[in-house]
Amino acid sequence: MVYTAIMGYGTIGSGVFEVLRENRAEIAAAAGQELEVKYVLDLRDFPGDPAEEKLVHDVSVIVNDPEVRIVVETMGGLDPAYPFVKACLEAGKHVATSNKALVAAYGTELLAVAREHHVNFMFEASTGGGIPIIRMLYRCLAGEKISAVTGILNGTTNYILTKMDRDGEDFCQALKEAQRLGYAEKDPTADVEGYDTCRKLAILMAMVTGREVDYQEIYTEGITEVQAGDFLYARAMGRAIKLVGSACLDAGRLSAWVVPMLVKPDNPLCGVGDVYNAILVRSNMLGTSMYYGSGAGKLPTASAVAADMIEAAAHLDEHVPLGWSAEKLSVESAENNVCRYFLRITGRPEACSGILESYLGSCGTVTVEELAGTEFAVMTAAMREGDFREAEKKLRPELAAAGCEIVRILRAE
Ligand code: HSE
């Protein structure tokens, strides 16, 4: 029997408790022994809840109990998650967390503390929800040279974009529903502004490269500006709008960004809807592989935490080498990223076609019935972001003189 503790009895923490109870026999068989929750830490009381008798309000009860070998952190945020996790690792306990903010901000240090104390700091649930992408990277793809990772890494925004596209819902309506279903973070800013995807992408690239990747260096845009009209054009082109986190490694140089993208119909990410996440990994021997599953939600995320607990239980007296070192890998400027650009422009196409071409090169024109007469759209060929921004600056006043205005820009494959 291995004694465990859960810090934070919210959506994910209570999910872990449920998974451990529901799949007790399977988990015991996989771990080689039973996992017993000895404590649940939370500030609140939960009268009548199955975890009621395990509740403690003081972290030192867990830290100071030598019987507790594995601790789950599902509090979210940095304070007090960071000091609590560090104290547990220093006390020689394995820690499994679902907290990407913690892993992105303090992963390097916590991995080092775990190494020093011969325990494990595991964070499968921090990225891709229930998809075992972290384990895939440090185990199954460990012998591959990975050159690109592109993914839909946030369930909430994918759910919102799917609802807006499929059901014509507005942004706020779809966000409320995502929150009700337990997908969104407490403060949905992290989801809708792309910060959550950005942190997850940094974690993945640190796993891929074995070096620290600072999420704050990744250029990030969210989905709050995506409009109903954008979906009309996307549909007309057979494309989908997805919040994509994308990173490439070329001769040791890392480029990355998080942006809403018009994804092509033949890209497997195009069909990934609802709360699902998917990650495409390009590597030199395997080629492109895709990892798909529930990217958020109570039980899928808890399932990933349980998998880490099993791994920790199977390596109770051993450090599993996973993660990255303190050596830093900088992210290149997004100015050098290359993609196509989709521009919605008010006015008549004839009034500005020569102007557009002189700055953007030859562009394809797209119109949709619903907006015909008031606006049209163009799609450029692939360009450097920096070149596009320069061109856009010069283009705007010339278009204005011709009675046209760019009202929306989206990046596209
Ligand atoms: N809010 C996150 C999401 C939870 O929607 O993907 C899972 O990390």
Residues whose N, C-alpha, C, O or C-beta is under 5 A from the ligand:
A	BS01	HSE	S126 L153 N154 G155 T156 Y183 A184 E185 D191 G295 A296
